[in-house]
Amino acid sequence: MKEIRMLSATGILGSGFREASLQRGMSLSPDFIGADSGSTDPGPYYLGSGETLFSDSAYKRDLRLMLMAGRAAGIPVIIGSACTAGTDAQLERLVGIAREIAREEKLSFKLAAIRSEQDRSYLKRKLREGKVTALANAPVLDESVIDRSAHIVGMAGIEPFVEALENGADVVIAGRSSDTSIFSAMPMMRGLNPATVWHAAKILECGAACVVERKYPDCMFAIVRDDHFIVEPPNPDYRCDPASIASHNLYENATPYELVEPSGVLNTVAAQYDALSDRAVRVSGSTFKPAERYTIKLEGAELAGYQSIIIGSVRDPIILRQLDSWLAGLVAAARERIAAVFGAGIAEKYQFDVRVFGRNATMGPLEPETGIGHEVGLLFQITAATQDLATALIKSVSHIAVHYPVPEWTGLITSIAYPYSPAEISRGASYRFNMNHVVEPASALEMFRIEYEKV
Amino acid sequence: MPKLWQVTKLIRSKNAGPFELTFDVIFKDRASYERARDARVINADWFARTYRLAPEVVSIINYDAANAIKITIPRPIISGDINDTDVFGGQQHGPLVNVEVP
């Protein structure tokens, strides 16, 4: 029977897995080891700045075990969305870590690096040709957005992975790519049913997230055949059941019934989930509808400004009972002081926001509750074009705020508890996701460049 | 009448990408799920009222395979933008927890 055995090391490279689980997974004769290394979950900072979610040491620990296991068994190791956002620099960082590991462990392999960062003039041409389409709730995308983006990446499908594997790559490290493509590439190369493949890939891409109770990040294993796949955790402390596998389709997806990929849409409406044992599940019945147009999703981030903040809290019941009017007065007084120091024109050059913890700091405009408790936390936030300006402005806020009066008390009051000295914290650059669009390339490989090297 | 948290094994919210928020209500068993589903306790009007949204933007999906109800809405603020309050979108489900169900 034609089948592919796949081992997912973890849900996100750098978050870890048990070494024993990887060994147990290896004993089940996988055809490859895969892991996703990226996410938009932690926000736009990683795409905008090029920083990484985990430390180099954390990436190295996970990648070392994967590379050693992969080379020992002679099977490919496939990593997608290098170092969080999958920019070229983040890809190079992970490739550099792979080279270091190879040197230290005396491994040799053919490495393929897939670049996902996008050329601005290419995207502008596609925009002019009407080959860029907005997805749900997308912001406006025009040429100025492309120009001011710090980085723009395209989310690769399976095709660059397949190309790299067909060219004999032992290790594939990709920039931004769809989480599922990492796991779909090899079974699709072998000609397995796309519906079964994509569904299995969706379950595997989050590592052990599909178990009944995930206590820590770990590996996951699946056997993919034409009309079904079987998923079973290599860690004996973990188990999957039909509900845990079916539930995983809900996770960070707008609908559990559809998964949109560059080449089509997986539909799970008719999927069947059957327990094979108390820890293994057999999945069958999904369908896959090939797309009429092949599209690549874009992700972009631009600088939103530099921020300085102050954290404080208020406990005085007299202030709390008039919190809104007191805060409104405080903000007006701080703005007045800023104008006095920096001139009237400064008003256009900064944004001043206050967050009230204990009221609506978590849900903002979605919060239905209006009351507060015996204390509130306050966060004053200045956003400006440079860090120097944001820092200078916040220093005017802190003094005004800490002594801002209420009519009931006579004499100078100190109205906010600051936990830190200095009260002001420079937060650095803040970025904004600025596109939620797909591009129609002339070919599946057009937007991605593959570089090979002998390591 | 029991509260929603008493008949579910998980109520959670999460980003579905940086531009959408999604809520999963996963019931403990088939019977509780079907009672809540058939009584339409969680409906677009109620959700929109609670979260101060227009009902047209609220999508509600019954997912029988996992005894779950899913709600998806546009994010009021893009994840991580200047005034976003919850970058992962993970703490937006609070108002669902104590809803009374049949």
Boltz contact constraints between the chains, C-beta under 6 A:
constraints:
  - contact:
      token1: [A, 40]
      token2: [B, 18]
      max_distance: 6.0
  - contact:
      token1: [A, 41]
      token2: [B, 88]
      max_distance: 6.0
  - contact:
      token1: [A, 43]
      token2: [B, 79]
      max_distance: 6.0
  - contact:
      token1: [A, 43]
      token2: [B, 80]
      max_distance: 6.0
  - contact:
      token1: [A, 43]
      token2: [B, 87]
      max_distance: 6.0
  - contact:
      token1: [A, 44]
      token2: [B, 80]
      max_distance: 6.0
  - contact:
      token1: [A, 137]
      token2: [B, 19]
      max_distance: 6.0
  - contact:
      token1: [A, 137]
      token2: [B, 74]
      max_distance: 6.0
  - contact:
      token1: [A, 243]
      token2: [B, 66]
      max_distance: 6.0
  - contact:
      token1: [A, 246]
      token2: [B, 65]
      max_distance: 6.0
  - contact:
      token1: [A, 246]
      token2: [B, 66]
      max_distance: 6.0
  - contact:
      token1: [A, 247]
      token2: [B, 26]
      max_distance: 6.0
  - contact:
      token1: [A, 247]
      token2: [B, 66]
      max_distance: 6.0
  - contact:
      token1: [A, 250]
      token2: [B, 24]
      max_distance: 6.0
  - contact:
      token1: [A, 250]
      token2: [B, 68]
      max_distance: 6.0
  - contact:
      token1: [A, 250]
      token2: [B, 70]
      max_distance: 6.0
  - contact:
      token1: [A, 252]
      token2: [B, 14]
      max_distance: 6.0
  - contact:
      token1: [A, 252]
      token2: [B, 16]
      max_distance: 6.0
  - contact:
      token1: [A, 253]
      token2: [B, 16]
      max_distance: 6.0
  - contact:
      token1: [A, 254]
      token2: [B, 16]
      max_distance: 6.0
  - contact:
      token1: [A, 254]
      token2: [B, 20]
      max_distance: 6.0
  - contact:
      token1: [A, 254]
      token2: [B, 22]
      max_distance: 6.0
  - contact:
      token1: [A, 254]
      token2: [B, 72]
      max_distance: 6.0
  - contact:
      token1: [A, 255]
      token2: [B, 61]
      max_distance: 6.0
  - contact:
      token1: [A, 256]
      token2: [B, 63]
      max_distance: 6.0
  - contact:
      token1: [A, 304]
      token2: [B, 82]
      max_distance: 6.0
  - contact:
      token1: [A, 353]
      token2: [B, 83]
      max_distance: 6.0
  - contact:
      token1: [A, 362]
      token2: [B, 85]
      max_distance: 6.0
  - contact:
      token1: [A, 362]
      token2: [B, 91]
      max_distance: 6.0
  - contact:
      token1: [A, 363]
      token2: [B, 92]
      max_distance: 6.0
  - contact:
      token1: [A, 364]
      token2: [B, 85]
      max_distance: 6.0
  - contact:
      token1: [A, 365]
      token2: [B, 76]
      max_distance: 6.0
  - contact:
      token1: [A, 366]
      token2: [B, 51]
      max_distance: 6.0
  - contact:
      token1: [A, 368]
      token2: [B, 50]
      max_distance: 6.0
  - contact:
      token1: [A, 368]
      token2: [B, 95]
      max_distance: 6.0
  - contact:
      token1: [A, 383]
      token2: [B, 82]
      max_distance: 6.0
  - contact:
      token1: [A, 432]
      token2: [B, 81]
      max_distance: 6.0
  - contact:
      token1: [A, 433]
      token2: [B, 18]
      max_distance: 6.0
  - contact:
      token1: [A, 433]
      token2: [B, 78]
      max_distance: 6.0
  - contact:
      token1: [A, 436]
      token2: [B, 19]
      max_distance: 6.0
